Amino acid sequence: MKTLVEDIAETYTPHIVIVGGTSGIGLALALHHQTLGWQVSVVGSSAAKIADINRQHPAIVTYVCDLTDPSQTQTLLDNLSGIPFQRLIYSAGGYTNERIHHLNQADSDQMLAINLQAFEQIFRWASSQLKQQNQSLDVTKNVRTSLICIASIAGTIDYPYASLYAKSKRAMIATASAYRAALVPYDIQVNCIASGYIDTQALRDLNDGDARHKPFIMGTQTAVDHIMQAINDDVELAIFPRSMRYITSALNHLPKPVLNWILRSKLDKAR
């Protein structure tokens, strides 16, 4: 005869929180987890996108939050603190094409806030939440707790003329690696995703409605498959597609003066 704990474990629905989950790859991951039977909560800054999700996917729980405002972000985290979750994905991102536009104060503040500061604030909170959960009686050990962030292949190349976007994504990669090492004693999985170009609406909007000319661009479903495989295999830093991984690896093995000469006029802005 099964115990009460075993019965609860079999019927328990795991919960995922996706920050930046109202569009693009974040929304695609939200819908994928929903098909897997997960309870899904998404966070986004656009009230219009939130309204669309509420209408089209009423089972998804939505939260509106401006991640550039630390106090608003903290209020969101306070509201989420009493809700257990097994996986959090940070998929929010801000981007300005620095090859075309000189950064103004507003663009600089927004990119730094979303790509690094809010990410650090949310990862710090999420790791604390999962540590507390794992130390209590947990009937959901069949689902390993995990933190995942969506960085960019732009952050995998180290050169001094990188853009703010690339530098912040590089910092995200390093931060995720530190969390992965720190959370080993708590059996909390941490993965960072560094993808190339994904054919999302945001990327199309940045390219006059058509991003097919971008090198090695992949469809959203292909990207979701890569990300889920990386999570299932517990890959610390998943770089894809394979062609872009080979190129960035080759670039990083070049002497620094040669790398700087190649990339100085071509700021790497994947994703």
Secondary structure, 3 states (H helix, E strand, C coil): CCCHHHHHHHHCCCEEEEECCCCHHHHHHHHHHHHCCCEEEEEECCHHHHHHHHHHCCCCEEEECCCCCHHHHHHHHHHHCCCCCCEEEECCCCCCCCCCCCCCHHHHHHHHHHHHHHHHHHHHHHHHHHHHHHHCCCCCCCCCCEEEEECCHHHHCCCCCCCHHHHHHHHHHHHHHHHHHHCHHHCCEEEEEEECCECCHHHHHCCCCCCCCCCCCECHHHHHHHHHHHHHCCCCEEEECHHHHHHHHHHHCCCHHHHHHHHCCCCCCCC
